């Protein structure tokens, strides 16, 4: 495995346990390299976090595409596509991203960018749901803003930690509220 990729993977593991508080020294200790070696690959911790963000969202987008090809009931597929996390990130406590906007503004902006991009699989399912009368017609820009703003709030303002809500539970709750709000009233079956 390439050293740069190894550093990203170790940093991701450390993030799972320490959140943004992991240090470059933690990485050095775990893979037995010097800090100077890390700086050959990454100019600073923020650059490393940007690479981690890119890798995570690339995995998310790939999972979304895979879900579209699965044989699942419509609402289950829509829910999965809207809140998908890569397998490696299923146990990540994203509440640990609190404060990212202040400490690492470029990373925060990159996360916001990804939250607002890559909606093609969701839009495809929404269009299918509207055409089959499973869903009401919704304004996609409004839905995207609702989801992106909710996720941004989850990772930045302490709401989840204050209420002892996991990130995964928050996503699940958000999507349930959205789906039940756009579902056709006379169409109650989640088995379609």
URJO-V884351 format. One record per backbone hydrogen bond with DSSP energy under -0.5 kcal/mol. CO is the residue of the C=O (numbers start at 1). NH is the residue of the N-H. Records with the same first field share a line. If there is no record, write none. Layout:
# URJO-V884351
CO->NH / NH
This chain:
# URJO-V884351
2->6
3->7
4->8
5->9
6->10
7->11
8->12
9->13
10->14
11->15
12->16
13->17
14->18
15->19
18->21
19->22
23->27
24->28
25->29
26->30
27->31
28->32 / 33
34->38
35->39
36->40
37->40 / 41
38->41 / 42
44->48
45->49
46->50
47->51
48->52
49->53
50->54
51->55
52->56
53->57
54->58
55->59
56->60
57->61
58->62
59->63
60->64
61->65
62->66
63->67
64->68
65->69
66->69
67->70
70->72
73->77
74->78
75->79
76->80
77->81
78->82
79->83
80->84
86->89
87->90
89->92
92->94
93->96
94->97
95->98
96->20
97->100
99->102 / 103
100->104
104->108
105->109
106->110
107->111
108->112
109->113
110->114
111->115
112->116
113->116 / 117
119->123
120->124
121->125
122->126
123->127
124->128
125->129
126->130
127->131
128->132
129->134 / 135
130->133
134->184
138->140
139->142 / 143
140->144
141->145
142->146
143->147
144->148
145->149
146->150
147->151
148->152
149->153
150->154
151->155
152->156
153->157
155->100
158->162
159->163
160->165
161->164
166->170
167->171
168->172
169->173
170->174
171->175
172->176
173->177
174->178
175->179
176->180
177->181
178->182
179->182 / 183
182->136
184->187
186->188
